């Protein structure tokens, strides 16, 4: 039965079905900026990055943006049910696309009002109307799971369409909205960043940044994704360098490292004789005597007399309470 279904799909779209051997001409399409990239069969169309095209969607035709120009891919790596690019988007296609966006915006405002009426702990991010016009998808952000069954019933009875609610994370919400970062540019997640890696405060310490949440937190409330960009380079540059607050021997004597410039490979040392001076990290060597102090082995031991406990004073026995005889 499954083989018959696959044969029917190939008969409907013979150009999309990849041949058993050889290569297939495909292209990468995204439906929104910094969205997931989907593979489509490009057939003989001449496409370039940034072109608007009409592709086969789940509910009819859909408009997408070319991210990867057409290229030849091995047929074994191409899905058998791959969809095709139908044509380059015309002015009529773009007018219909913008009209659907405007209609989805109206649904967005109505849904936002219904959420306020039901007092649901959720933030509405975006609304999308499928090409067939029978389904509306609402994207929202919430810290926890939300019971929105009553909300869906109200929306379905008012719009007379299928309603789908999709919960997304805080980083995905920022990519949908397209916020401005503290650097003055549009956030990375809404322009080119598609994969979100785990970010830790250790990355900030590795790059010599002060652990200030106000400066390290992005518009989504999480640690900035850009902390991961240069973390690998700083880790490579730190190899073989003395640690911060370590005692080193310099050409001007012994001192303690107070500051470090990882990129310039310089150490600012507070000398024992007084004053501070900058030296290349290659000229700062750990001293043997100070290593023992840092490891805790060189600390002076307490005198045995100090460790002896003083004999505890015995409390004087309290006088027994006198019992008063009951007089008859």
C-alpha positions as CSV (number, residue, x, y, z in Angstrom):
1,X,0.0,0.0,0.0
2,X,2.9,2.4,0.9
3,X,4.5,1.7,-2.5
4,X,1.3,2.5,-4.3
5,X,1.0,5.8,-2.5
6,X,4.7,6.7,-3.4
7,X,4.0,5.8,-7.1
8,X,0.9,8.0,-7.1
9,X,2.9,11.0,-5.7
10,X,5.6,10.5,-8.3
11,X,3.1,10.4,-11.1
12,X,1.5,13.7,-9.9
13,X,4.9,15.4,-9.7
14,X,7.4,13.5,-12.0
15,X,9.9,16.4,-11.9
16,X,10.2,16.3,-8.1
17,X,10.8,12.6,-7.9
18,X,14.6,12.1,-7.9
19,X,16.1,9.4,-10.1
20,X,17.6,6.3,-8.5
21,X,21.1,7.3,-9.6
22,X,22.9,10.5,-10.5
23,X,22.0,13.9,-9.1
24,X,19.0,16.1,-8.6
25,X,18.9,19.9,-9.0
26,X,17.6,21.4,-5.7
27,X,17.6,24.7,-3.9
28,X,17.2,26.0,-0.3
29,X,14.1,28.0,0.6
30,X,13.1,29.8,3.8
31,X,9.6,31.1,4.5
32,X,10.7,33.9,6.9
33,X,14.0,35.7,7.7
34,X,16.4,33.4,9.7
35,X,13.8,30.6,9.4
36,X,14.4,27.0,8.8
37,X,15.8,26.1,5.3
38,X,13.8,23.6,3.3
39,X,15.0,21.7,0.3
40,X,12.9,22.0,-2.9
41,X,13.4,20.7,-6.4
42,X,14.4,23.5,-8.7
43,X,14.0,21.7,-12.1
44,X,15.2,24.1,-14.8
45,X,14.4,27.4,-13.1
46,X,17.2,30.1,-13.0
47,X,17.2,31.3,-9.4
48,X,19.6,33.4,-7.3
49,X,19.8,34.1,-3.6
50,X,17.1,36.6,-2.4
51,X,14.6,35.7,-5.2
52,X,10.9,35.4,-4.2
53,X,9.4,32.1,-5.4
54,X,6.2,30.2,-5.2
55,X,6.6,26.7,-3.9
56,X,4.3,23.7,-3.1
57,X,3.1,23.9,0.5
58,X,1.2,21.7,2.9
59,X,-2.1,23.6,2.3
60,X,-1.5,24.8,-1.3
61,X,1.0,27.3,-2.7
62,X,3.4,29.2,-0.5
63,X,5.8,32.1,-1.0
64,X,9.4,31.7,0.0
65,X,12.8,33.3,-0.3
66,X,15.8,31.6,-2.0
67,X,18.7,31.2,0.4
68,X,20.8,28.6,-1.5
69,X,20.9,28.9,-5.3
70,X,20.2,25.8,-7.2
71,X,22.9,23.1,-7.0
72,X,23.2,19.4,-7.9
73,X,22.7,17.0,-5.0
74,X,23.1,13.2,-5.0
75,X,19.7,11.7,-5.5
76,X,20.1,9.3,-2.6
77,X,20.3,12.4,-0.3
78,X,17.1,14.0,-1.6
79,X,13.8,12.9,0.0
80,X,11.5,11.0,-2.4
81,X,8.6,13.2,-1.6
82,X,10.5,16.5,-2.1
83,X,8.3,19.4,-3.2
84,X,9.1,21.6,-6.2
85,X,9.5,25.3,-6.9
86,X,6.6,26.2,-9.1
87,X,7.7,29.6,-10.4
88,X,9.3,32.9,-9.6
89,X,6.8,35.1,-7.7
90,X,5.0,37.6,-9.8
91,X,3.4,40.9,-8.7
92,X,0.0,39.1,-8.4
93,X,1.5,36.5,-6.1
94,X,3.1,39.1,-3.9
95,X,-0.1,41.1,-3.7
96,X,-2.0,38.0,-2.6
97,X,0.8,37.2,-0.1
98,X,0.6,40.7,1.5
99,X,-3.2,40.5,1.6
100,X,-3.0,37.3,3.6
101,X,-0.5,39.0,6.0
102,X,-2.9,41.9,6.5
103,X,-5.8,39.5,7.2
104,X,-3.6,37.5,9.6
105,X,-2.8,40.8,11.4
106,X,-6.5,41.4,12.0
107,X,-6.8,37.9,13.5
108,X,-3.8,38.7,15.6
109,X,-5.5,41.7,17.2
110,X,-8.7,39.8,17.9
111,X,-6.7,37.0,19.5
112,X,-4.8,39.4,21.7
113,X,-8.0,40.9,23.0
114,X,-9.4,37.4,23.8
115,X,-6.2,36.5,25.7
116,X,-6.7,39.6,27.8
117,X,-10.3,38.7,28.5
118,X,-9.4,35.2,29.6
119,X,-6.4,36.5,31.6
120,X,-4.1,33.8,30.2
121,X,-0.3,34.1,31.1
122,X,0.9,34.1,27.5
123,X,2.3,36.7,25.1
124,X,1.1,36.6,21.5
125,X,3.9,36.9,19.0
126,X,2.6,36.3,15.5
127,X,-0.2,35.0,13.4
128,X,-0.1,33.1,10.1
129,X,-2.9,32.4,7.7
130,X,-2.4,29.3,5.5
131,X,-2.7,29.6,1.8
132,X,-6.0,27.8,1.6
133,X,-7.5,30.3,4.1
134,X,-9.0,27.5,6.3
135,X,-6.5,27.6,9.1
136,X,-4.9,30.2,11.4
137,X,-1.7,29.5,13.3
138,X,-1.0,31.7,16.4
139,X,2.5,31.8,17.9
140,X,2.8,32.7,21.5
141,X,5.4,32.7,24.3
142,X,4.8,31.5,27.8
143,X,7.0,30.4,30.7
144,X,4.8,27.4,31.4
145,X,2.2,25.3,29.8
146,X,-1.1,27.2,29.3
147,X,-4.6,25.8,29.1
148,X,-6.0,27.7,26.1
149,X,-8.9,25.3,25.3
150,X,-11.6,28.0,26.0
151,X,-9.6,30.5,24.0
152,X,-9.5,28.2,20.9
153,X,-13.3,27.6,21.2
154,X,-14.0,31.3,21.2
155,X,-11.7,32.0,18.2
156,X,-13.0,29.1,16.2
157,X,-16.6,30.2,16.7
158,X,-15.8,33.7,15.6
159,X,-13.4,33.1,12.7
160,X,-15.0,29.8,11.4
161,X,-11.6,28.4,10.8
162,X,-9.2,25.8,12.2
163,X,-7.2,27.3,15.1
164,X,-3.7,26.1,16.0
165,X,-1.7,27.5,18.9
166,X,2.1,27.0,18.9
167,X,4.2,27.8,21.9
168,X,7.7,29.0,21.2
169,X,10.7,29.9,23.4
170,X,12.0,33.4,24.3
171,X,14.8,33.3,21.7
172,X,12.4,32.2,19.0
173,X,10.1,35.0,20.0
174,X,12.9,37.6,19.6
175,X,13.6,36.2,16.1
176,X,10.0,36.6,15.1
177,X,9.8,40.2,16.4
178,X,13.1,41.3,15.0
179,X,14.4,43.4,18.0
180,X,17.3,45.9,18.0
181,X,20.3,44.8,20.1
182,X,22.4,47.0,22.4
183,X,25.1,47.0,19.6
184,X,22.8,49.1,17.5
185,X,22.1,46.4,14.9
186,X,19.2,44.0,14.4
187,X,19.5,40.9,16.6
188,X,21.4,38.0,15.1
189,X,18.5,35.6,15.6
190,X,16.2,37.6,13.3
191,X,18.8,38.0,10.5
192,X,21.0,35.0,10.1
193,X,21.3,32.9,13.3
194,X,19.2,29.7,13.0
195,X,20.8,27.3,15.5
196,X,20.7,28.4,19.2
197,X,23.7,27.0,21.2
198,X,23.8,26.8,25.0
199,X,25.4,29.9,26.5
200,X,27.0,30.0,30.0
201,X,28.4,32.6,32.2
202,X,31.8,30.8,32.0
203,X,32.1,32.1,28.4
204,X,31.9,35.7,29.7
205,X,34.6,35.0,32.3
206,X,36.8,33.3,29.7
207,X,36.7,36.5,27.6
208,X,37.5,38.7,30.6
209,X,34.0,40.3,30.8
210,X,32.6,41.3,34.1
211,X,29.6,39.1,35.1
212,X,27.1,41.9,34.9
213,X,23.6,40.6,34.0
214,X,22.5,43.9,32.6
215,X,25.3,43.9,30.0
216,X,25.4,40.2,29.2
217,X,21.6,39.7,28.8
218,X,20.0,40.0,25.4
219,X,16.6,41.3,24.4
220,X,15.1,37.8,25.0
221,X,16.2,37.8,28.7
222,X,18.8,35.1,28.1
223,X,22.6,35.4,27.8
224,X,23.6,36.9,24.5
225,X,24.3,34.5,21.7
226,X,27.3,36.6,20.6
227,X,29.2,35.4,23.6
228,X,29.7,32.1,21.7
229,X,31.3,33.8,18.7
230,X,34.8,34.5,20.1
231,X,34.8,32.0,23.0
232,X,36.8,29.4,21.0
233,X,39.4,31.9,20.0
234,X,39.8,33.1,23.6
235,X,40.1,29.5,24.8
236,X,42.9,28.9,22.3
237,X,44.8,32.1,23.3
238,X,44.5,31.3,27.0
239,X,46.5,28.0,26.6
240,X,49.8,28.3,28.4
241,X,49.1,31.6,30.0
242,X,49.4,32.2,33.8
243,X,46.1,32.6,35.7
244,X,44.7,35.7,37.1
245,X,45.9,36.6,40.7
246,X,48.8,34.2,40.3
247,X,52.4,35.1,41.5
248,X,54.9,35.3,38.7
249,X,58.5,36.2,38.2
250,X,59.1,39.1,35.8
251,X,62.3,40.9,34.5
252,X,61.6,43.5,37.3
253,X,61.0,41.1,40.1
254,X,58.3,39.0,41.6
255,X,54.7,40.2,41.5
256,X,51.0,39.3,41.3
257,X,49.0,39.4,38.1
258,X,46.2,42.0,38.5
259,X,44.9,42.3,34.9
260,X,45.3,40.4,31.7
261,X,44.8,41.3,28.0
262,X,44.2,38.0,26.3
263,X,44.3,39.4,22.7
264,X,47.5,41.3,23.2
265,X,49.0,38.6,25.3
266,X,50.0,41.0,28.1
267,X,49.9,40.8,31.8
268,X,49.6,43.7,34.3
269,X,51.7,42.7,37.3
270,X,51.6,44.4,40.8
271,X,55.2,44.2,41.9
272,X,56.3,43.4,45.4
273,X,58.6,46.4,45.4
274,X,55.6,48.7,44.6
275,X,54.0,49.9,41.4
276,X,52.5,48.1,38.4
277,X,54.0,47.2,35.1
278,X,52.9,45.4,31.9
279,X,54.9,42.5,30.5
280,X,54.4,40.0,27.7
281,X,52.8,36.9,29.1
282,X,55.8,34.9,27.8
283,X,58.1,36.8,30.2
284,X,55.9,36.0,33.3
285,X,56.9,32.7,34.8
286,X,55.2,31.1,37.8
287,X,57.6,31.1,40.9
288,X,58.1,27.8,42.8
289,X,57.9,29.5,46.2
290,X,54.6,31.2,45.4
291,X,53.1,28.0,43.9
292,X,53.2,26.4,47.3
293,X,51.5,29.4,48.9
294,X,48.7,29.2,46.3
295,X,48.2,25.5,46.7
296,X,47.8,25.9,50.5
297,X,50.9,23.8,51.4
298,X,53.0,26.7,52.3
299,X,50.7,28.1,55.0
300,X,52.2,28.2,58.5
301,X,50.8,25.7,60.9
302,X,49.2,26.7,64.1
303,X,51.2,26.2,67.3
304,X,50.2,23.1,69.2
305,X,49.6,25.2,72.3
306,X,47.0,27.2,70.4
307,X,45.3,24.1,69.3
308,X,45.0,22.7,72.8
309,X,41.6,23.2,74.2
310,X,41.3,24.9,77.6
311,X,39.8,22.7,80.2
312,X,36.2,23.5,80.6
313,X,35.2,25.0,83.9
314,X,32.9,22.8,86.0
315,X,29.7,24.4,87.0
316,X,29.1,24.6,90.7
317,X,26.2,22.4,91.7
318,X,23.2,24.4,92.4
319,X,21.7,24.2,95.9
320,X,18.7,21.9,96.1
321,X,15.4,23.6,96.4
322,X,14.0,23.3,99.9
323,X,10.8,21.4,100.0
324,X,8.2,23.0,102.1
325,X,6.2,20.6,104.3
326,X,2.5,20.9,104.2
327,X,1.2,21.8,107.5
328,X,-2.1,20.4,108.5
